[in-house]
Amino acid sequence: MTVMGSKKDGRLTFYPGNQTVILPFINLMKRYGTVFLNAYTNSPICCPSRAAMWSGLFTHLTESWNNFKGLDPNYTTWMDLMQKHGYHTQKYGKLDYTSGHHSVRDDEPEGKCLNALLLRTQGIDLGRLMTRKAIGVTLLSVTEWVEVWVTYEAIKIPKWPPLSDMHPVDYYSSYTKNCTGQFTRKEIRDIRAFYYAMCAETDAMLGQIISALSDTGLLKRTIVIFTADHGELAMEHQQFYKMSMYEASSHVPLLVMGPSIKAHHNLSNVVSLVDIYPTMLDIARIPIPQNLSGYSLIPLLAEMAEDDVSSRRLHPPWVLSEFHGCNVNSSTYMLRTDKWKYIAYSDGHSVPSQLFDLSADPDELTNIATTFPEVTHFLDKKLRSIVNYPRISASVHKYNKKQFINWKQSLGQNYSNVIANLRWHQDWLKEPRKYKDAIHRWLQMNTNE
């Protein structure tokens, strides 16, 4: 059984994150199973991430560029293969891996809980926002979740560089997410507290599943995998939502428990969501296709004989993540190795790259790409051997331009008014001519692409 949440920062599954919010069923899975300490999404946004998980392929191979460009509806997923081999399979809830739309949307406006200033301007009372039925039939308000499950005083206030010192892509992201204003320490702590409360609610839902397995006598013979599509910045790097390669956004939980799975075991290996496809087939003893981007995690998870482990296709010491969607003005590529995180943008030249030593700088505040040019060059060369990212960036740029032109033409003269009312573009009406001219110049650039 695979359980996938949304917006779950993987660091909350181990110290020190789990000192801030009580997650009893995550802790139960840690006690009786294995936790991956360095698991990553292959794209920090809903549909492309889930497309990678269901296909076992990197984003540039599925061409799932954004939340409306996913897999073809008849794409063969690992669950389809299991069904072909005689397994009864069933999907529930938010799937979000095919093109065109979100499948199931939550009633809870979770994103709104993260922008206190925006909420205040809309006159919304956070304390009255109600969550779904998560524990029995009891409805808890956001405030009650915070009071019971979150240690408010332990919430860390993230450090930010001045806006003038931000990486250009970070500045664009903060601006388009309406995060460039002034936030008080209380507002930041409240935003993070509400996010942790939603993580506690998710843990309670995971608990309902585990309890149901236990009550029906199935728990001891069921392998349970818990993960998420991506994390949540929750005001780290002066941003909320995801759409970033920083740890809060790209680092996801990955816990596994069940028969033959090592108990109370922590693994530091870097892994990613594309590994779930071959892992599920391996558990089901179904031959694994050779064209997958992912690798089975069973050699790391299970108590196996050395001969069995040595005969497997072992996971490389790196993972790849990429992002081509909204609120970022450049295609983004992340290569994560043992202690290094390398982030490249666009064509590799027009936007400066980033390098972080996560062992010395876990908050990713100091870009050392120019300090360690040998490491930067080595990792960039490795990244290019995995994906020709300048070519992919050009393809995505061409796709974006084509889609924008189609959208603009479908609206006719009304397109300016529509843009003015989009979620992040409330400034449009202040200088509409300026922005329309900028769009016209962009559309005229590289018209022969």
C-alpha positions in Angstrom: 0.0 0.0 0.0 1.3 3.4 -1.0 0.0 6.5 0.8 1.0 9.8 -0.8 0.3 13.1 1.0 0.9 16.6 -0.3 3.1 19.5 0.8 5.0 17.4 3.4 8.5 18.5 4.3 10.5 15.3 4.6 12.7 16.8 7.3 9.7 16.5 9.7 10.2 12.7 9.8 13.4 13.0 11.7 15.2 15.3 14.2 14.9 18.2 14.7 11.7 18.8 12.7 9.7 16.2 14.7 10.4 18.2 17.9 8.0 20.9 16.6 4.9 18.9 15.7 3.7 15.6 17.2 3.4 12.9 14.5 2.5 9.7 16.3 1.9 7.5 13.2 5.0 8.7 11.4 6.9 7.8 14.6 5.2 4.4 14.6 6.4 3.8 11.0 9.9 4.8 12.1 9.8 2.4 15.0 8.6 -0.6 13.0 10.1 0.3 9.6 12.7 2.2 7.7 12.9 6.0 7.1 14.9 7.5 4.2 16.6 10.6 5.4 17.3 12.0 1.9 14.3 11.4 -0.3 13.4 13.9 -2.9 10.7 14.8 -5.3 11.5 14.7 -9.0 9.6 17.9 -9.5 8.4 20.2 -6.7 4.9 20.6 -7.9 1.8 18.3 -7.8 1.2 16.8 -11.2 4.7 16.5 -12.6 5.9 15.0 -9.3 3.1 12.4 -9.3 3.6 11.7 -13.0 7.2 10.8 -12.2 6.1 8.5 -9.3 3.5 6.7 -11.4 5.7 6.4 -14.5 9.1 5.8 -12.9 10.5 8.3 -15.4 12.2 11.7 -14.9 10.1 14.8 -15.8 12.0 15.6 -19.0 11.2 12.1 -20.2 7.4 12.4 -19.4 7.4 16.0 -20.5 5.1 16.8 -17.6 6.0 20.4 -17.5 3.3 21.8 -15.2 0.1 21.0 -13.4 -1.8 20.8 -16.7 0.8 18.8 -18.7 1.0 15.3 -17.2 0.9 11.7 -18.4 -1.4 10.5 -21.1 -4.6 9.1 -19.5 -3.8 5.6 -20.9 -0.2 5.6 -19.8 0.9 2.3 -18.2 1.6 2.9 -14.5 3.1 0.4 -12.1 -0.4 -0.2 -10.8 -1.5 -1.2 -14.3 1.4 -3.7 -14.5 0.4 -5.2 -11.2 -3.2 -5.5 -12.4 -2.0 -7.3 -15.6 -0.1 -9.8 -13.3 -3.2 -10.7 -11.4 -3.2 -8.2 -8.5 -6.4 -6.4 -7.5 -5.5 -2.7 -7.4 -7.4 0.4 -6.5 -6.6 4.2 -6.5 -8.2 6.6 -4.1 -8.1 10.4 -3.6 -5.9 12.9 -5.2 -4.1 11.2 -8.1 -3.1 14.2 -10.2 -0.7 12.6 -12.8 -2.7 13.0 -16.1 -2.9 16.1 -18.2 -5.6 18.7 -18.0 -6.7 19.1 -14.4 -6.4 18.2 -10.7 -8.3 15.1 -10.0 -9.6 15.6 -6.4 -9.3 18.9 -4.6 -9.4 19.5 -0.9 -12.2 21.6 0.6 -9.6 22.9 3.1 -7.9 26.0 1.6 -4.5 24.9 2.7 -2.6 27.3 0.7 -4.4 30.3 2.3 -3.3 29.2 5.7 0.3 30.0 4.7 -0.2 33.7 3.8 -1.2 35.6 6.8 -1.0 39.0 5.2 -3.1 38.0 2.2 -5.7 36.5 4.6 -5.8 39.6 6.7 -6.6 41.7 3.6 -9.4 39.3 2.8 -10.9 39.5 6.3 -10.5 35.7 6.9 -10.3 34.4 10.4 -7.7 31.6 10.5 -9.1 30.3 13.8 -12.5 29.6 12.2 -11.1 27.7 9.2 -12.3 24.1 9.7 -10.4 21.0 8.7 -12.0 17.7 7.4 -13.0 14.9 9.7 -9.6 13.5 10.6 -10.0 11.8 14.0 -13.3 9.9 14.4 -16.1 12.3 13.9 -14.4 15.3 15.6 -14.0 18.5 13.7 -11.0 20.5 14.8 -10.3 24.1 13.9 -6.8 25.0 12.8 -6.2 26.7 16.1 -7.1 23.5 18.0 -4.7 21.5 15.8 -2.0 24.0 16.7 -2.8 23.9 20.4 -2.8 20.1 20.7 -0.1 19.0 18.3 2.3 21.8 17.7 5.0 23.1 20.1 4.6 26.8 19.2 7.7 28.0 21.1 9.9 25.5 19.2 9.0 26.8 15.8 12.1 28.1 14.1 12.1 31.6 12.4 13.9 31.1 9.2 16.7 33.5 8.2 16.4 35.4 4.9 18.9 37.4 2.9 17.9 40.9 1.9 15.8 41.1 -1.2 18.7 42.8 -3.0 21.0 39.9 -2.3 18.5 37.2 -3.4 19.3 34.9 -6.3 17.3 36.3 -9.3 15.0 33.3 -9.5 14.3 33.4 -5.8 13.5 37.1 -6.1 11.1 36.4 -8.9 9.4 33.6 -6.9 9.1 35.7 -3.8 7.6 38.6 -5.8 5.0 36.4 -7.7 4.0 34.7 -4.5 3.4 38.1 -2.8 6.1 37.5 -0.2 8.2 40.5 -0.7 6.4 42.6 2.0 7.2 42.9 5.7 6.3 40.0 8.0 6.3 40.2 11.8 8.0 37.3 13.7 4.5 36.3 15.0 3.1 36.2 11.5 5.9 34.0 10.3 5.6 31.7 13.3 1.8 31.5 12.9 2.2 30.6 9.2 4.6 27.8 10.1 2.4 26.7 13.0 -0.7 26.4 10.7 1.4 24.4 8.3 2.6 22.0 11.0 -1.0 21.6 12.1 -1.9 20.4 8.7 1.0 17.9 8.8 -0.5 16.7 12.1 -3.9 16.3 10.4 -2.2 14.3 7.6 -0.6 12.1 10.2 -4.0 11.4 11.8 -5.3 10.3 8.4 -2.3 8.0 7.9 -3.2 6.7 11.4 -6.8 5.9 10.2 -5.3 3.7 7.4 -2.8 2.0 9.7 -5.6 1.4 12.3 -7.9 -0.1 9.7 -5.2 -2.5 8.6 -4.6 -3.5 12.2 -8.3 -3.9 13.0 -8.7 -6.2 10.0 -5.6 -8.3 10.8 -3.8 -7.1 7.6 -1.1 -4.9 9.1 1.4 -7.7 9.8 1.3 -8.8 6.2 1.1 -5.5 4.4 4.0 -3.3 3.3 3.0 0.3 3.8 4.9 3.2 2.0 4.3 6.8 3.1 5.6 9.7 1.0 4.5 13.0 -0.5 4.6 14.8 -3.9 6.7 17.7 -2.6 7.3 19.8 0.5 6.3 23.3 1.6 8.6 26.3 2.1 6.4 27.8 4.8 8.3 31.1 4.6 11.8 29.7 4.3 13.7 31.8 1.8 10.9 34.3 2.1 8.4 32.1 0.2 5.5 29.8 0.7 4.2 27.0 -1.5 6.7 24.7 -3.3 8.2 25.3 -6.8 11.8 25.5 -5.4 14.8 23.2 -5.0 15.4 24.3 -1.5 15.1 21.5 1.1 11.7 22.6 2.5 10.2 22.3 -1.0 12.1 19.3 -2.6 12.8 17.0 0.4 9.9 14.6 0.9 9.1 12.0 3.5 9.7 8.3 2.6 8.9 5.7 5.2 8.4 1.9 4.7 7.2 -0.7 7.1 6.0 -4.3 6.7 7.1 -7.9 6.5 10.9 -8.3 5.9 11.4 -4.6 6.1 14.2 -3.5 8.5 12.8 -2.0 11.7 13.9 1.1 13.4 16.3 1.7 10.5 17.5 5.1 9.1 19.0 5.3 5.6 21.0 8.3 4.4 21.1 7.2 0.7 19.7 9.8 -1.7 16.5 8.4 -3.4 13.5 9.9 -5.2 9.9 9.3 -6.1 10.8 7.6 -9.4 12.1 4.7 -7.3 8.6 3.8 -6.1 7.7 2.3 -9.5 10.4 -0.4 -9.5 10.1 -0.9 -5.8 6.4 -1.7 -6.0 7.1 -4.2 -8.9 9.9 -5.7 -6.9 7.7 -6.2 -3.9 5.1 -7.9 -6.2 7.8 -10.0 -7.9 7.1 -8.6 -11.3 9.9 -8.1 -13.8 11.1 -4.5 -13.7 11.3 -2.7 -17.1 14.8 -1.6 -18.0 13.9 1.9 -19.3 13.0 3.3 -15.9 14.7 6.3 -14.3 14.2 4.8 -10.9 15.7 1.9 -9.0 14.2 -0.6 -6.6 14.7 0.3 -3.0 14.2 -3.3 -1.8 18.0 -4.0 -1.6 18.2 -1.1 0.9 15.0 -1.9 2.7 14.8 -5.7 3.1 16.7 -8.2 5.0 18.3 -10.0 2.1 21.1 -12.4 1.5 24.3 -10.7 0.1 24.0 -12.7 -3.2 20.5 -11.3 -3.7 21.7 -7.8 -3.1 24.8 -8.0 -5.4 22.6 -9.2 -8.3 20.4 -6.2 -8.2 20.6 -2.9 -10.2 21.9 -0.7 -7.4 20.8 2.9 -6.9 23.4 5.6 -8.1 24.7 8.1 -5.5 22.6 11.0 -6.9 19.0 12.0 -7.6 17.6 14.5 -10.1 14.8 17.0 -9.7 13.6 19.5 -12.2 11.0 22.3 -12.3 9.4 24.0 -15.3 6.2 25.4 -13.9 4.8 28.6 -12.5 6.3 31.2 -10.1 9.8 30.6 -11.5 11.1 32.4 -14.5 13.6 29.7 -15.6 13.7 25.9 -15.9 15.4 24.6 -12.9 17.5 21.4 -12.4 18.8 20.0 -9.1 21.4 17.3 -8.7 21.7 16.0 -5.1 24.7 13.9 -4.1 26.2 12.9 -0.7 26.6 16.4 0.8 26.3 18.6 -2.3 23.2 20.2 -3.9 23.8 21.7 -7.3 21.1 23.8 -9.0 21.4 24.8 -12.6 19.1 27.1 -14.5 17.9 27.6 -18.1 20.8 27.2 -20.5 23.5 27.0 -17.8 24.9 30.4 -18.6 22.2 33.1 -18.5 21.2 32.5 -14.9 23.9 31.8 -12.2 24.0 28.3 -10.8 23.9 27.5 -7.1 25.9 25.1 -4.9 25.2 24.2 -1.3 27.1 22.0 1.2 24.2 20.7 3.1 26.4 19.2 5.8 27.8 22.7 6.7 24.8 24.8 5.5 21.6 22.9 6.0 19.5 26.1 5.7 21.0 26.8 2.2 21.9 30.4 2.9 25.4 30.5 1.3 25.8 29.8 -2.4 29.4 28.5 -2.9 29.3 27.8 -6.6 32.1 30.3 -7.3 34.0 29.3 -4.2 34.4 25.7 -5.3 34.6 25.9 -9.1 36.0 22.4 -9.4 32.9 20.9 -7.6 30.6 23.1 -9.6 32.1 22.0 -12.8 32.1 18.3 -11.9 28.5 18.4 -10.8 27.4 20.3 -13.9 29.2 17.8 -16.1 27.4 15.0 -14.3 24.0 16.8 -14.6 24.6 17.2 -18.4 25.4 13.5 -18.7 21.9 12.7 -17.2 19.9 15.4 -19.0 20.8 17.8 -21.8 19.2 20.6 -19.7 19.9 23.5 -22.1 18.0 21.6 -24.8 15.2 20.7 -22.4 14.9 24.4 -21.3 14.6 25.5 -24.8 11.9 23.0 -25.5 9.9 24.1 -22.4 10.3 27.8 -23.4 8.9 27.0 -26.8 6.0 25.0 -25.3 5.2 27.9 -22.9 5.2 30.4 -25.6 2.9 28.3 -27.8 0.5 27.7 -25.0 0.4 31.4 -24.0 -0.3 32.4 -27.6 -3.1 29.9 -27.8 -4.6 31.1 -24.5 -4.2 34.8 -25.5 -6.0 34.2 -28.8 -8.8 32.3 -27.1 -9.6 35.3 -25.0 -9.3 38.0 -27.6 -9.4 41.6 -26.4 -10.4 40.4 -22.9 -7.0 38.8 -22.1 -5.7 41.9 -20.3 -8.7 41.9 -17.9 -8.2 38.2 -17.3 -4.5 38.6 -16.4 -5.4 41.5 -14.1 -7.5 39.1 -12.0 -5.2 36.1 -11.9 -4.1 35.1 -8.4 -0.7 36.8 -8.3 -1.0 39.7 -10.7 -3.0 42.4 -8.8 -0.4 45.0 -10.0 -1.3 44.6 -13.6 -3.9 47.3 -13.8 -1.4 49.9 -12.4 0.6 49.9 -15.6 -1.2 47.6 -18.1 0.4 49.2 -21.2 3.9 48.5 -19.7 3.2 44.8 -19.2 1.4 44.3 -22.5 4.4 45.8 -24.3 6.7 43.5 -22.3 4.6 40.5 -23.4 4.6 41.6 -27.0 8.4 41.9 -26.9 8.7 38.4 -25.4 6.4 36.9 -28.1 8.5 38.6 -30.8 11.8 37.1 -29.5 13.1 34.0 -31.2 10.1 33.7 -33.4 11.9 31.1 -35.6 12.4 28.7 -32.7 
